[in-house]
Amino acid sequence: MGAYAALTPVVSKIFCSSSHAVLMVRRRPPTVNGGGFVVTDRDQRVVFSVDGCGIIGASGQLIVRDGDGTAILFIHKKGGVVQALSINNWWKGYLMDYGEPSKLVFSLQDPKPVLCMNGDVRVTVEPKGSKRHWDYEMIGSFSQRACTVRSRAGHVVAQIGVKGMLAGKDFYHVVVQPGYDQAFVVGVVAILDNIHGESTRLPVR
């Protein structure tokens, strides 16, 4: 119980549970909100959804919604000259306030494959301390739906995998450990999905 109480939510404590959560991710048709996916719980209730084209239909923008359809996270991929010269792609996750991005809550660095073949995908929770460069990292292969989100201390936060006859890139599960912010984990999964050119990418016209 002590370990659970010590965890600090990234998005909100309402998305944290005292028991582990098994979330099922199902790909959505590209004609619906630019694609994306729907996340259900064990009772097949929709608990999250991800829109694959942000607020203005731009590439590299994602919206995470709760089960009621309310936008809770806005995620975008940084651009510009400085970004173009960096060895990493950077993603920023913001809380939504009255339909607009407000407070920055996490940053994700994705090494550019051409420049850094063995780089790690890492996430930093904001605000970032002067001696702390990252808080979470991704281990394994998201494209194979076999990876783990792990804390800097080495604790497993969430595991992404497939099971059952219908399992695959369009239908897989995410098991979030007790105390961790499920909305934050879904936001990270949405970025990984976009990085690997999956359901959250804008459809080619």
C-alpha positions as CSV (number, residue, x, y, z in Angstrom):
1,M,0.0,0.0,0.0
2,G,2.9,2.3,0.8
3,A,4.3,2.0,-2.8
4,Y,1.0,2.8,-4.3
5,A,0.5,5.9,-2.1
6,A,3.9,7.2,-3.0
7,L,3.2,7.4,-6.8
8,T,2.4,10.7,-8.3
9,P,-0.1,10.8,-11.2
10,V,1.0,12.5,-14.4
11,V,-2.5,13.3,-15.7
12,S,-4.8,12.8,-12.7
13,K,-5.2,10.5,-9.7
14,I,-8.7,9.5,-11.0
15,F,-6.9,7.4,-13.7
16,C,-4.9,5.5,-11.1
17,S,-6.1,2.3,-9.6
18,S,-5.0,0.3,-6.5
19,S,-5.1,-2.9,-8.6
20,H,-3.6,-3.7,-12.0
21,A,-5.7,-2.8,-15.0
22,V,-6.0,-4.9,-18.2
23,L,-6.8,-2.5,-21.1
24,M,-7.7,-3.7,-24.6
25,V,-6.7,-1.5,-27.5
26,R,-8.7,-1.8,-30.7
27,R,-7.8,0.0,-33.9
28,R,-10.4,2.5,-35.2
29,P,-11.2,3.0,-38.9
30,P,-9.2,5.9,-40.5
31,T,-12.4,7.6,-41.4
32,V,-13.3,8.2,-37.7
33,N,-11.4,11.2,-36.3
34,G,-8.3,10.5,-38.4
35,G,-8.1,7.0,-37.2
36,G,-6.6,6.2,-33.8
37,F,-7.9,3.6,-31.4
38,V,-10.4,2.8,-28.6
39,V,-9.4,1.4,-25.2
40,T,-11.7,-0.8,-23.3
41,D,-11.6,-2.5,-19.9
42,R,-12.4,-6.1,-19.0
43,D,-16.1,-5.4,-19.1
44,Q,-15.7,-4.0,-22.6
45,R,-16.5,-0.5,-21.5
46,V,-14.7,2.3,-23.3
47,V,-12.3,4.0,-20.9
48,F,-10.1,5.9,-23.3
49,S,-9.9,6.8,-27.0
50,V,-7.2,8.4,-29.2
51,D,-7.9,10.7,-32.1
52,G,-5.1,10.4,-34.7
53,C,-5.1,13.9,-36.2
54,G,-5.1,16.3,-33.2
55,I,-7.3,19.4,-33.0
56,I,-6.8,20.8,-36.4
57,G,-6.2,17.7,-38.4
58,A,-2.4,18.1,-38.5
59,S,0.2,15.4,-38.8
60,G,2.0,14.6,-35.5
61,Q,-0.9,15.7,-33.3
62,L,-2.9,13.3,-31.0
63,I,-5.8,13.7,-28.6
64,V,-6.4,11.3,-25.7
65,R,-10.0,11.3,-24.4
66,D,-11.6,9.7,-21.4
67,G,-14.5,7.3,-21.5
68,D,-17.0,10.1,-21.8
69,G,-15.2,11.6,-24.8
70,T,-13.7,14.5,-22.9
71,A,-10.2,15.5,-24.2
72,I,-7.7,15.1,-21.4
73,L,-4.3,15.1,-23.2
74,F,-3.0,16.9,-26.3
75,I,0.2,15.5,-27.7
76,H,2.3,16.9,-30.5
77,K,5.6,16.3,-32.2
78,K,7.9,19.2,-32.1
79,G,9.1,20.8,-35.4
80,G,11.3,23.6,-36.5
81,V,15.0,24.0,-37.4
82,V,16.3,23.1,-33.9
83,Q,14.3,19.9,-34.0
84,A,15.5,19.1,-37.5
85,L,19.1,19.2,-36.3
86,S,18.5,17.2,-33.2
87,I,19.4,13.4,-33.0
88,N,16.0,12.9,-31.3
89,N,12.4,13.5,-32.3
90,W,10.6,15.2,-29.3
91,W,7.0,14.8,-28.4
92,K,5.2,17.0,-25.8
93,G,2.1,16.0,-23.8
94,Y,-0.2,18.7,-22.4
95,L,-3.2,18.6,-20.1
96,M,-6.4,19.9,-21.8
97,D,-8.3,22.7,-20.2
98,Y,-11.6,23.8,-21.6
99,G,-10.7,22.2,-25.0
100,E,-7.3,23.9,-25.2
101,P,-3.8,22.6,-24.4
102,S,-2.6,24.1,-21.1
103,K,0.0,22.6,-18.8
104,L,3.0,20.5,-20.1
105,V,3.1,17.3,-18.1
106,F,5.6,15.0,-20.0
107,S,8.1,14.9,-22.9
108,L,9.1,11.9,-24.9
109,Q,12.3,11.5,-26.9
110,D,12.4,9.2,-29.8
111,P,15.9,8.7,-31.4
112,K,16.0,9.2,-35.1
113,P,16.8,5.8,-36.6
114,V,19.2,7.2,-39.3
115,L,21.3,9.0,-36.7
116,C,21.0,6.7,-33.7
117,M,20.3,3.1,-34.4
118,N,20.4,1.8,-30.7
119,G,18.8,4.8,-28.9
120,D,16.1,4.3,-26.3
121,V,12.7,5.9,-26.2
122,R,12.5,7.7,-22.9
123,V,9.9,9.9,-21.1
124,T,10.4,12.8,-18.7
125,V,7.7,13.9,-16.4
126,E,7.5,17.7,-16.1
127,P,8.8,19.8,-14.5
128,K,12.2,18.2,-15.0
129,G,14.7,18.4,-12.2
130,S,18.3,19.6,-12.9
131,K,19.8,16.2,-12.2
132,R,17.0,14.1,-13.7
133,H,17.1,13.5,-17.5
134,W,14.3,10.9,-17.8
135,D,11.7,9.0,-15.7
136,Y,10.5,6.1,-17.9
137,E,11.9,4.1,-20.8
138,M,10.5,1.6,-23.4
139,I,12.1,-1.8,-23.5
140,G,11.3,-4.3,-26.4
141,S,9.5,-3.9,-29.7
142,F,6.2,-2.0,-30.0
143,S,5.9,-2.9,-33.6
144,Q,5.7,-6.6,-32.5
145,R,3.4,-5.6,-29.6
146,A,5.9,-7.0,-27.1
147,C,7.4,-4.2,-25.0
148,T,7.4,-2.8,-21.4
149,V,7.3,0.6,-20.0
150,R,9.7,0.7,-17.1
151,S,10.5,3.4,-14.5
152,R,14.0,4.8,-14.0
153,A,14.2,2.7,-10.8
154,G,13.6,-0.5,-12.9
155,H,9.9,-1.0,-11.9
156,V,7.5,-2.3,-14.5
157,V,4.8,0.3,-15.2
158,A,3.0,-1.3,-18.1
159,Q,3.3,-4.2,-20.4
160,I,2.1,-4.3,-24.0
161,G,1.3,-7.6,-25.6
162,V,-1.0,-9.8,-27.7
163,K,-3.2,-12.8,-26.8
164,G,-6.1,-14.6,-28.3
165,M,-7.1,-15.5,-31.8
166,L,-7.9,-11.9,-32.8
167,A,-4.7,-10.4,-31.3
168,G,-2.3,-8.4,-33.5
169,K,-1.5,-4.9,-34.5
170,D,-5.1,-4.0,-34.6
171,F,-6.1,-5.6,-31.3
172,Y,-3.7,-5.9,-28.3
173,H,-3.6,-5.5,-24.5
174,V,-1.9,-3.1,-22.2
175,V,-1.5,-4.2,-18.5
176,V,-0.9,-1.2,-16.2
177,Q,0.5,-1.9,-12.8
178,P,-1.2,-0.7,-9.6
179,G,-0.9,3.0,-8.8
180,Y,0.3,4.2,-12.2
181,D,-1.6,6.7,-14.3
182,Q,-3.5,4.8,-17.0
183,A,-4.2,8.0,-19.0
184,F,-0.4,8.7,-19.2
185,V,0.3,5.2,-20.3
186,V,-2.3,5.4,-23.1
187,G,-0.7,8.7,-24.1
188,V,2.7,7.0,-24.4
189,V,1.2,4.1,-26.4
190,A,-0.4,6.6,-28.7
191,I,3.0,8.2,-29.5
192,L,4.6,4.7,-30.0
193,D,1.7,3.9,-32.4
194,N,2.4,7.1,-34.4
195,I,6.1,6.5,-34.5
196,H,5.7,3.1,-36.0
197,G,3.2,4.4,-38.6
198,E,0.2,2.6,-37.2
199,S,-3.4,3.7,-36.7
200,T,-2.8,7.2,-35.4
201,R,-1.1,8.4,-38.6
202,L,-3.1,10.6,-41.0
203,P,-4.5,8.5,-43.9
204,V,-2.6,9.0,-47.2
205,R,-4.8,10.9,-49.6
